[in-house]
Amino acid sequence: MSMMPPVPPQPNPFAARDEVVSFDRHELGAILSVYGRMVAAGEWRDYGFAAMREVAVFSIFRRTAEVPLYRIEKRPRLRAKQGIYAVLGEGGQVLRRGHDLAAVLRFFDRKLIKPIE
């Protein structure tokens, strides 16, 4: 009877996927609701999103070839500090931050109000 050499443990191909931060269905629904209203108002034209190890980002564009006009970020590591959600402007400045996504997204409500000429 021959002895087989021990097989070294194989890395789990799904281990890195478990660490990825992403928006869940309810969060995406809230974000896309705001996005749809702004598209209907003619303010926004395109979006993109990315899921990375420490942050999930929903980017909003006025035109496709531009830098993002706004970024909505989810950073779970900031849960105990400033808040898990943030709205960032073009230059990366934090415009709104908080623990409740609906409250953070209210930042865009004032963008929908336009003066009558």
C-alpha positions in Angstrom: 0.0 0.0 0.0 1.5 3.3 -1.1 1.3 6.5 1.0 -0.1 9.6 -0.7 1.6 12.8 0.3 -0.7 15.2 2.2 -2.6 17.7 0.0 -1.9 21.3 1.1 -5.0 23.3 1.9 -6.4 25.2 -1.1 -7.3 28.9 -0.6 -11.0 29.6 -0.7 -11.8 31.4 -4.0 -14.8 33.0 -2.4 -13.1 34.3 0.7 -12.2 37.7 -0.8 -15.8 38.1 -2.1 -17.1 37.8 1.5 -15.1 41.0 2.4 -16.6 43.2 -0.4 -18.8 46.0 0.8 -21.9 46.5 -1.4 -25.3 48.2 -1.2 -28.2 45.9 -0.4 -31.5 45.9 -2.2 -33.2 48.4 0.0 -30.3 50.8 -0.1 -30.1 50.6 -3.9 -33.9 51.2 -4.1 -33.6 54.4 -2.1 -30.6 55.6 -4.1 -32.3 54.8 -7.4 -35.5 56.5 -6.4 -33.5 59.8 -5.9 -31.6 59.1 -9.1 -34.8 58.7 -11.1 -36.3 61.9 -9.8 -33.1 63.8 -10.8 -33.0 62.2 -14.2 -36.6 63.2 -14.8 -35.7 66.8 -13.8 -32.9 66.7 -16.4 -30.1 67.1 -13.9 -28.3 63.8 -14.1 -27.7 61.5 -17.1 -25.6 58.5 -16.0 -24.4 56.5 -13.0 -22.0 53.8 -12.0 -21.2 51.8 -8.9 -18.3 49.9 -7.5 -18.1 47.4 -4.6 -14.6 47.2 -3.0 -13.1 45.8 0.1 -13.8 48.8 2.4 -16.3 50.9 0.5 -19.3 50.7 -1.9 -19.6 53.7 -4.2 -22.6 54.9 -6.3 -21.3 57.6 -8.6 -23.6 60.1 -10.3 -22.7 61.9 -13.6 -24.1 64.8 -15.4 -22.5 63.5 -18.6 -20.9 60.1 -19.2 -17.4 61.4 -20.0 -17.1 63.6 -16.9 -15.9 63.0 -13.3 -18.7 62.1 -10.9 -20.9 65.1 -9.9 -21.7 63.3 -6.6 -20.6 60.0 -4.9 -22.8 58.2 -2.4 -20.5 56.0 -0.2 -21.1 53.2 2.3 -18.2 52.6 4.7 -19.1 50.1 7.4 -15.9 50.9 9.3 -17.3 54.3 10.2 -20.4 52.8 11.7 -19.3 53.7 15.3 -17.9 57.1 14.3 -19.3 59.6 11.8 -21.8 57.3 10.1 -21.8 54.6 7.5 -23.2 56.7 4.6 -21.8 59.9 3.0 -22.5 62.1 0.0 -19.4 63.5 -1.5 -19.1 66.4 -4.0 -16.9 66.6 -7.2 -13.8 67.6 -5.3 -14.2 64.8 -2.7 -15.6 67.2 0.0 -18.1 65.5 2.4 -21.5 67.2 1.8 -23.5 65.0 4.2 -22.7 62.1 6.5 -24.8 60.0 8.7 -26.0 56.6 10.0 -29.4 56.7 8.2 -29.3 56.5 4.4 -32.7 58.3 4.0 -31.5 61.2 6.0 -28.3 61.4 4.0 -30.2 61.3 0.7 -32.4 64.2 1.8 -29.4 66.4 0.7 -30.7 66.0 -2.8 -34.2 67.2 -2.0 -33.1 70.8 -2.1 -31.6 70.2 -5.6 -35.1 69.5 -6.9 -36.5 72.9 -5.8 -36.0 75.5 -8.5 -37.0 79.1 -8.5 -39.8 80.1 -10.9 -38.7 82.7 -13.4 
